[in-house]
Amino acid sequence: MHTQSIEVSSSSKPVSPGSPPMHNDFPGGELENALKEHAFGLSRYEILHKSPHEARARIALLEGKAVNVMLTTSGYSIVCDVESPARTFESLDDLLLSVSPRFEEARQQALLAKLQLLAEQQDQPGGS
């Protein structure tokens, strides 16, 4: 079993989503890419399991609690002790918004930082 753990500190920058998609590695590659793209709003995450049918990860939220997330062809879900998902979400973004108010704050801060950078680039001579 392959386990990957990534620590994310407040000084870390989000991972750029510029890496090529892994279509042959669904759902494991999809879950891993989604977690990297959302690293700004997570304390840490760990890939627990990858198979051709599902992928699972443990996510430490900014609030200090942790959730186990599963991705299948049906979507993202939180897995409880019962091993049966209670609700399925279309995206990791939707799932995180439902369980972590601080994720929404971090997402808004990341968006504002990107908009500020864009505005600064346009204010420089030669900017578009």
N, C-alpha and C positions, 0 to 999 in steps of 0.2 A: 504494500500500500504506500503510495506516494503522499507525503505530508509536506506542505509548505506553510511556513509561518512568516508573516511580514509584520514588523512593528511600524506603526505610523505615529510620528510625533507631530506636535503642532508646528514645528519648523520644516517638516517635510513638504515637498511640493507634490501635487497630484501627478500620477503617472500619465504621460501623454497617450491618448488613444490612437496614436499614429501607427501602431503595429498592425500587420495584416491580420484579417480575421482567420480563425481556424475552423473552417466549415467541416472538416473531417473529424474534428475533436469535440463535437457537440455531445453532451452538454458540458463536459469538463472545461473545455477551452472557453466556452461562452461564459460560464460562471467565473472563471479566473479573470477574464478580460473585464467583466462587469465589476468585479471587486476592485480591480486596479483603477478603473475609471471613477469609482466612488470612494477611493481611499481617503480623500479629504474629509469625509464625514464619518469615518470609522476610527475606533481606537486601534484595532488590529483585526486580522482575520487569518483563518487557517483552513486550507482545503483538507477535508477529512476523507473523501471518497470520490473516485471517478469511475464510471462504467459507461458502456454504450447507451444505457437507458436513463441514468441519473447521475447527478453530481451533488455532493454535500459539502457545506462549509460551516464552520463555527465563526460567528461574527461578534466581536466585542463592540458594543455601541458606545457612543460618547457619554451616555448616562451612567456607564459602568456595568450594565447588565449585558448578558450574552444571549444570542439566539442561534439555533441551528437552522440553516437554510438549505432547502433542496431545490434543484432545478431539474425538471423533466420536460418532455415535449409539451406538457400541459401548461407549464409556466413555473414561476417561483412560489415557494410556500415555506412557512415556518413549520418545522417538524418538532412536535412535542414528544414526551416520553412514550406516547401511544403509537408512535411511528406512522400515524395517519395525518396528513396535512389537513388543517381546518379550513383554510382559505387559500385560493390560488391567485397570484398577482401576475399581470402581464409583463412587468419589468421589476428589476431589483430596486429601481428608484421608487416605484409605488409601494413595494414591501417596506423599504426603509422609512418612507414617509409615514406609514401606518404605525410603526413601533418606536420611532425616535424623533421627538420634537427637536432635539439638538442637531439632527441630520439636516433638517430644513434650514436651520440657522446657518450651518456650515455651508450648505449649498448656495444660499443667498450671498454669503460672504465671498465664496469662490467666484460667483458670477459677477459681483461688484468689482472684485479685483481684476477680472478679465476685461470688464468694460472700462475701468480706469486705465488700464494699460493701453487699450485700444484708443481711448481719448488722448492719452499722452503721445502716442505715436502719430496721431493725426495733427496734433498741435505743433509737432516738430517741423522745421523747414523741410520741404520735399515730401511731407506726408500726404496721403490721399485726401 
